Amino acid sequence: MKILAILLIIIGAIGLLLSTMMFGDIGIAAAVGSVGALLSGIGFILVDKKLKILINN
């Protein structure tokens, strides 16, 4: 799960950088998608930490 989270964060960061080079609605759509990937990656990392705490107790 941690690998998926890291990949989502990397893809989101790259997508956010590339969306600045796009014009019009496509750039906005790419930015929204990349922010979604970033938030999903951060969420997966937080869930992974919480699950490790629950499993160890």
C-alpha positions in Angstrom: 0.0 0.0 0.0 2.9 2.3 0.7 4.3 1.7 -2.8 1.0 2.7 -4.3 0.9 5.9 -2.2 4.4 6.9 -3.3 3.5 6.3 -6.9 0.4 8.3 -6.7 2.3 11.2 -5.1 5.0 11.1 -7.8 2.4 10.9 -10.6 0.4 13.7 -9.0 3.4 16.0 -8.7 4.5 15.3 -12.3 0.9 15.9 -13.5 0.7 19.2 -11.7 3.9 20.4 -13.3 2.8 19.3 -16.8 -0.7 20.9 -16.3 1.0 24.3 -16.2 2.1 23.8 -19.8 -1.3 23.0 -21.1 -3.8 25.5 -22.4 -7.4 26.1 -21.4 -9.8 23.5 -20.1 -7.4 20.7 -20.6 -4.8 22.3 -18.2 -7.5 22.8 -15.6 -8.7 19.2 -15.9 -5.1 17.9 -15.7 -4.5 20.0 -12.6 -7.7 18.7 -10.9 -6.7 15.1 -11.7 -3.2 15.5 -10.4 -4.4 17.2 -7.2 -6.7 14.2 -6.8 -3.8 11.8 -7.2 -1.8 13.8 -4.6 -4.6 13.7 -2.1 -5.1 10.0 -2.6 -1.4 9.3 -2.1 -1.4 11.3 1.1 -4.5 9.5 2.3 -3.0 6.1 1.5 0.1 7.0 3.6 -2.0 8.1 6.5 -4.1 5.0 6.4 -0.9 2.8 6.2 0.4 4.5 9.3 -2.8 4.0 11.2 -3.1 0.3 10.2 0.4 -0.4 11.4 -0.5 1.1 14.7 -3.6 -1.0 15.0 -1.9 -4.2 13.9 0.9 -3.7 16.4 -1.5 -3.2 19.4 
